[in-house]
């Protein structure tokens, strides 16, 4: 049985008991993590594809350790300008141990009833009828007075 999950913006193919290297999780070693975004689940018999996620399924996980990756050199330069910058960077990561795949519990939400007077209930029942859509008011646009276009001025004849 395996699953395709999305965790911290990245996708992983995991099986029960796998350890995966994920971006750093700001939590203590040994703390529990639940993964909600399951994109695909294959249990041998059934294959479930999410739209975009498989609903009602969660995967439990536990943080095993934290670490830092290899040093990466970041070198910036602009040719013929005398500009050079050298920087280094070490990306932090966490090792996550994948636990059991389980179905999420449905949380039942009971509607809260408030006490109201019988008159308000009767008015509320009458207001459930569909409302008529209000007609849009159309306003005529004012037209600008037409300006006559004249041909370019002809040169005037002068008396000499």
C-alpha positions as a Markdown table, in Angstrom:
| # | Residue | x | y | z |
|---|---|---|---|---|
| 1 | Unk | 0.0 | 0.0 | 0.0 |
| 2 | Unk | 1.3 | 3.4 | -0.9 |
| 3 | Unk | 0.2 | 7.0 | -1.2 |
| 4 | Unk | 1.1 | 10.2 | -3.0 |
| 5 | Unk | 1.1 | 13.1 | -0.6 |
| 6 | Unk | 1.7 | 16.8 | -0.7 |
| 7 | Unk | 3.6 | 18.2 | 2.2 |
| 8 | Unk | 5.1 | 21.7 | 2.5 |
| 9 | Unk | 4.5 | 22.3 | -1.2 |
| 10 | Unk | 6.3 | 19.2 | -2.4 |
| 11 | Unk | 5.0 | 15.8 | -3.4 |
| 12 | Unk | 6.2 | 12.5 | -2.0 |
| 13 | Unk | 5.4 | 8.8 | -2.7 |
| 14 | Unk | 5.2 | 7.1 | 0.7 |
| 15 | Unk | 4.5 | 3.7 | 2.2 |
| 16 | Unk | 3.9 | 2.8 | 5.8 |
| 17 | Unk | 7.1 | 2.9 | 7.8 |
| 18 | Unk | 9.1 | 5.0 | 5.3 |
| 19 | Unk | 11.3 | 7.9 | 6.3 |
| 20 | Unk | 11.2 | 11.0 | 4.1 |
| 21 | Unk | 13.3 | 14.2 | 4.0 |
| 22 | Unk | 10.9 | 17.2 | 4.1 |
| 23 | Unk | 11.6 | 20.9 | 4.5 |
| 24 | Unk | 12.2 | 21.9 | 8.1 |
| 25 | Unk | 9.3 | 21.6 | 10.5 |
| 26 | Unk | 9.5 | 23.9 | 13.5 |
| 27 | Unk | 8.7 | 21.3 | 16.2 |
| 28 | Unk | 10.5 | 19.0 | 18.6 |
| 29 | Unk | 11.8 | 15.6 | 17.7 |
| 30 | Unk | 9.3 | 12.9 | 18.5 |
| 31 | Unk | 6.2 | 15.1 | 18.0 |
| 32 | Unk | 3.3 | 13.9 | 15.9 |
| 33 | Unk | 2.4 | 15.3 | 12.5 |
| 34 | Unk | -0.8 | 14.6 | 10.5 |
| 35 | Unk | -0.8 | 14.7 | 6.7 |
| 36 | Unk | -4.1 | 15.7 | 5.3 |
| 37 | Unk | -3.3 | 16.3 | 1.6 |
| 38 | Unk | -3.3 | 12.8 | 0.1 |
| 39 | Unk | -3.5 | 13.1 | -3.7 |
| 40 | Unk | -3.6 | 9.4 | -4.5 |
| 41 | Unk | -4.0 | 6.2 | -2.4 |
| 42 | Unk | -3.5 | 2.6 | -3.5 |
| 43 | Unk | -4.2 | -0.1 | -1.0 |
| 44 | Unk | -3.7 | -3.1 | -3.3 |
| 45 | Unk | -7.4 | -3.6 | -4.1 |
| 46 | Unk | -8.7 | 0.0 | -4.4 |
| 47 | Unk | -7.1 | 3.0 | -6.1 |
| 48 | Unk | -8.4 | 6.4 | -5.0 |
| 49 | Unk | -7.6 | 9.5 | -6.9 |
| 50 | Unk | -8.3 | 12.8 | -5.2 |
| 51 | Unk | -10.0 | 15.8 | -6.7 |
| 52 | Unk | -7.7 | 17.5 | -5.7 |
| 53 | Unk | -7.3 | 15.5 | -2.4 |
| 54 | Unk | -8.7 | 12.2 | -1.2 |
| 55 | Unk | -11.4 | 13.1 | 1.4 |
| 56 | Unk | -11.7 | 11.3 | 4.7 |
| 57 | Unk | -8.1 | 9.9 | 4.8 |
| 58 | Unk | -5.2 | 11.0 | 6.9 |
| 59 | Unk | -1.6 | 9.8 | 7.4 |
| 60 | Unk | 0.1 | 10.0 | 10.8 |
| 61 | Unk | 3.7 | 10.8 | 11.0 |
| 62 | Unk | 6.4 | 11.5 | 13.6 |
| 63 | Unk | 9.5 | 13.7 | 13.4 |
| 64 | Unk | 12.6 | 11.6 | 13.7 |
| 65 | Unk | 15.4 | 14.2 | 13.5 |
| 66 | Unk | 16.4 | 17.5 | 12.1 |
| 67 | Unk | 19.5 | 18.4 | 10.0 |
| 68 | Unk | 21.1 | 20.7 | 7.6 |
| 69 | Unk | 22.0 | 19.9 | 4.0 |
| 70 | Unk | 25.3 | 20.3 | 2.1 |
| 71 | Unk | 26.7 | 23.8 | 1.7 |
| 72 | Unk | 25.6 | 25.5 | -1.5 |
| 73 | Unk | 27.7 | 28.3 | -3.0 |
| 74 | Unk | 25.8 | 31.2 | -4.4 |
| 75 | Unk | 28.1 | 33.3 | -6.6 |
| 76 | Unk | 26.8 | 36.5 | -8.3 |
| 77 | Unk | 28.7 | 38.6 | -10.8 |
| 78 | Unk | 28.2 | 41.0 | -13.6 |
| 79 | Unk | 30.8 | 40.9 | -16.3 |
| 80 | Unk | 33.0 | 43.9 | -17.1 |
| 81 | Unk | 31.6 | 45.8 | -14.0 |
| 82 | Unk | 33.9 | 44.6 | -11.2 |
| 83 | Unk | 30.9 | 43.2 | -9.3 |
| 84 | Unk | 31.3 | 39.9 | -7.5 |
| 85 | Unk | 29.4 | 38.5 | -4.5 |
| 86 | Unk | 30.1 | 35.1 | -2.9 |
| 87 | Unk | 27.6 | 33.6 | -0.5 |
| 88 | Unk | 26.9 | 30.2 | 1.0 |
| 89 | Unk | 23.7 | 28.6 | 2.2 |
| 90 | Unk | 22.7 | 25.4 | 4.1 |
| 91 | Unk | 19.1 | 24.3 | 3.8 |
| 92 | Unk | 17.5 | 22.9 | 7.0 |
| 93 | Unk | 15.4 | 19.7 | 6.8 |
| 94 | Unk | 13.5 | 17.3 | 9.0 |
| 95 | Unk | 13.3 | 13.5 | 8.7 |
| 96 | Unk | 9.6 | 12.4 | 8.9 |
| 97 | Unk | 8.7 | 8.8 | 9.7 |
| 98 | Unk | 5.4 | 7.8 | 8.0 |
| 99 | Unk | 2.9 | 6.0 | 10.2 |
| 100 | Unk | -0.4 | 4.4 | 9.6 |
| 101 | Unk | -3.0 | 5.5 | 7.0 |
| 102 | Unk | -6.3 | 6.0 | 8.7 |
| 103 | Unk | -9.7 | 7.4 | 8.0 |
| 104 | Unk | -10.4 | 10.8 | 9.4 |
| 105 | Unk | -13.2 | 11.0 | 12.0 |
| 106 | Unk | -16.2 | 13.0 | 10.9 |
| 107 | Unk | -16.8 | 15.7 | 13.4 |
| 108 | Unk | -20.5 | 16.0 | 14.0 |
| 109 | Unk | -21.6 | 19.6 | 14.3 |
| 110 | Unk | -25.0 | 19.9 | 16.0 |
| 111 | Unk | -26.9 | 23.1 | 15.1 |
| 112 | Unk | -27.5 | 25.4 | 18.1 |
| 113 | Unk | -31.1 | 26.4 | 18.5 |
| 114 | Unk | -31.8 | 29.7 | 20.0 |
| 115 | Unk | -35.0 | 30.7 | 21.7 |
| 116 | Unk | -37.2 | 33.0 | 19.7 |
| 117 | Unk | -40.7 | 34.2 | 20.0 |
| 118 | Unk | -43.5 | 32.5 | 17.9 |
| 119 | Unk | -44.1 | 35.7 | 16.0 |
| 120 | Unk | -40.5 | 35.8 | 14.8 |
| 121 | Unk | -40.8 | 32.2 | 13.6 |
| 122 | Unk | -44.0 | 32.9 | 11.7 |
| 123 | Unk | -42.4 | 35.9 | 10.0 |
| 124 | Unk | -39.3 | 33.9 | 9.2 |
| 125 | Unk | -41.4 | 31.2 | 7.5 |
| 126 | Unk | -43.2 | 33.8 | 5.4 |
| 127 | Unk | -39.9 | 35.3 | 4.3 |
| 128 | Unk | -38.6 | 32.0 | 2.9 |
| 129 | Unk | -40.6 | 32.7 | -0.3 |
| 130 | Unk | -38.4 | 33.6 | -3.3 |
| 131 | Unk | -37.8 | 37.3 | -3.7 |
| 132 | Unk | -38.4 | 39.1 | -7.0 |
| 133 | Unk | -35.3 | 40.6 | -8.6 |
| 134 | Unk | -35.3 | 44.3 | -8.6 |
| 135 | Unk | -35.4 | 45.9 | -12.1 |
| 136 | Unk | -32.3 | 47.8 | -13.1 |
| 137 | Unk | -32.7 | 51.5 | -13.7 |
| 138 | Unk | -31.3 | 52.5 | -17.0 |
| 139 | Unk | -30.2 | 56.1 | -17.5 |
| 140 | Unk | -29.8 | 57.7 | -20.9 |
| 141 | Unk | -26.3 | 58.9 | -21.6 |
| 142 | Unk | -26.0 | 62.5 | -22.4 |
| 143 | Unk | -24.8 | 63.1 | -25.9 |
| 144 | Unk | -22.2 | 65.7 | -26.5 |
| 145 | Unk | -23.2 | 68.3 | -29.1 |
| 146 | Unk | -21.8 | 67.5 | -32.5 |
| 147 | Unk | -19.0 | 69.7 | -33.6 |
| 148 | Unk | -18.7 | 70.3 | -37.2 |
| 149 | Unk | -15.3 | 69.5 | -38.6 |
| 150 | Unk | -14.1 | 72.1 | -41.0 |
| 151 | Unk | -11.5 | 71.6 | -43.7 |
| 152 | Unk | -8.2 | 73.2 | -43.2 |
| 153 | Unk | -8.2 | 76.9 | -43.8 |
| 154 | Unk | -7.5 | 77.9 | -47.3 |
| 155 | Unk | -5.0 | 80.7 | -47.8 |
| 156 | Unk | -6.6 | 84.1 | -48.2 |
| 157 | Unk | -5.9 | 86.0 | -51.2 |
| 158 | Unk | -4.2 | 89.3 | -50.5 |
| 159 | Unk | -4.4 | 92.4 | -52.5 |
| 160 | Unk | -1.1 | 93.8 | -53.6 |
